Amino acid sequence: MSSVHLWLRHETRSTERRAPLVPHDAARLVADGVQVTVEESPQRVFDVEAYRSGGCRIVPSGSWGDAPDDAHVLGIKELPDGPDALRHTHIFFAHAYKGQDGADALLARFAAGGGEVLDLEYLTVDGRRVIAFGYWAGYVGASLGVLATRGTLEPLHPMERAELDALVRAAGADGMSALVVGAQGRSGRGALDALISAGAILDGWDREDTRVLDREALLDHELLVNCVLSSTPQPPFVGPDDLAADRELRVVADVTCDVTSEHNLVPVNTSITSWEEPVRRVADDPPLDVIAVDNLPSLLPREASQAFSADLVPLVPTLAGRRGPWAEARRSYEAAQAARGTTAAPAPTSATGAG
């Protein structure tokens, strides 16, 4: 793996404290011959000195633009607006392949610079994602849903799992009817675990349960946790016509948060909510609130980062040659550029791992 150079960038979003690569895993990679460069970050949950002691090179925040051509820039959330041309391989959640806001502009920057995106969402084997923050997204989303249903959800701040669990226990979910849609996926399993721990009266639906949607049964739950990401048209779970319906539903925790996609399955939710105001009311009679925080795992940054990093490290040996899931991510990038009428720059060769 000596040809691989990972460059862990600082996240510009102020609420983002996660890291896709944690210090002890970075040290393992360095010991195996991977070059790991880590940007300083005042908000990352892991101190930069922990990376330094593991053999990583430390550089200033935001310096990835000056990184060598062969650096693979590793992050989580969106890139800053500049530069206009991106020449490196960037590994992050780009959210740019389904017509999301800003997608075309982002892809144009990569086309202009000859770089590429290896979108973490598209690292797949047989169509299934091999790495994700999903479990903790579901766990946090369901927990916040309980707090919102009980009227105790306050502005968010990063915390440890024990603190979040204590808040949910104090709010009390006894007698609360909750439904997790997408229950067999990563996010769904996290949501189920949180709601079981909270003591809610719980149903879990997956693909077969929503093939013919029982809307009346869905609306008969106080809390809906949406963990379904759709790439094809299908009837929405909660649409505008349901706002005035006779329903028990009071809170939708939209973990998927696919608000700018044409395949949004909760179209009553049209924009994200913030850490400062995590809940938005979308109907008054009867009331319906939506939680649509698009970086839920960052509420539990340490636990989420450790789990994600553990899944990432085994994939690094195949990165330089774009083999396995990396090949799928590369094909997704090429398809997205082709849809714009742009030809993606050639993928880096396995000999150099250049990006």
Salt bridges, closest charged atoms under 4 A:
GLU11 OE1 - ARG9 NH1 3.52
GLU16 OE1 - ARG18 NH2 2.73
ASP25 OD1 - HIS24 NE2 3.39
ASP25 OD1 - ARG28 NH1 3.14
GLU49 OE1 - ARG52 NE 2.94
ASP69 OD1 - ARG87 NH1 2.29
ASP70 OD1 - HIS5 ND1 3.70
GLU78 OE1 - ARG13 NH2 2.84
ASP104 OD1 - ARG340 NE 2.70
GLU116 OE2 - ARG322 NH2 2.54
GLU116 OE1 - ARG330 NH1 2.75
GLU121 OE1 - HIS95 ND1 3.76
GLU160 OE2 - ARG302 NE 3.49
GLU163 OE2 - HIS157 NE2 2.91
ASP165 OD2 - ARG161 NE 3.47
ASP203 OD2 - HIS221 NE2 2.74
GLU208 OE2 - ARG211 NH2 2.56
GLU222 OE1 - ARG150 NH1 3.82
ASP242 OD2 - ARG215 NH1 3.07
ASP258 OD2 - LYS98 NZ 3.23
GLU262 OE2 - HIS263 NE2 3.73
ASP289 OD1 - ARG281 NE 2.73
ASP294 OD1 - ARG13 NH1 2.53
GLU328 OE2 - ARG331 NH2 2.26
GLU334 OE2 - ARG330 NE 2.85
